[in-house]
């Protein structure tokens, strides 16, 4: 399942090998492995986490272009977890001794079973279990979180998922950041101008599979009277059943918008030259859909 475990735990600092001359603290050791896919190709940017016997995170990061993991840790017993999109997670135990190199060898990740896709047909976005939120930078420091409370949408699932389409309509006046004065300003002509542009709309008929559970959903977003092409970086979460036995499918998606692309150009600077509102807005969506009718 996970390849060879090479126990070079008694060779201090990897002396005479690739780690020759690598300086290791006296009470520490080195943990390493190489992460491969089922055809022995390195898995780049796989995420790894090293935790101690109490479950505390000690270190972590991503594999390099050759699929390698290399970490210096205090001597002790550890758990190594490796995850990558489209693969089943790997978990293994390893002991690191003082001044020694614990080489786990090749860790082979197995391809994960993909969740089933929704059945072809018309589906509705279920607003009670969905959310369209956003995050914006405020005065160069804090982040302001908000959401749109009223929206509706439909997804037409095609026989071939890549041929599917979706349409979402958002009530611009339903913007909610939990501060009335700020919400009124966002509804005004300085920002959304809801009197002239009462809705935001997104229409897509381009679904691109990016591997594993990742999809790119590209379409036209109309905001403040301007349409721009945007792509939702989407993670498909699978199908389940609600409390009444109804079928549901779910996904998470995110994208980043630049205000000036949609003529949202209102800007005020603080005395020290910092913008009150940042130039970009991150959109986060948690969506559940149910069969129409």
Order of alpha helices (4+ residues) and beta strands (2+ residues): beta-beta-beta-beta-beta-beta-beta-beta-beta-beta-beta-beta-beta-alpha-beta-beta-beta-beta-beta
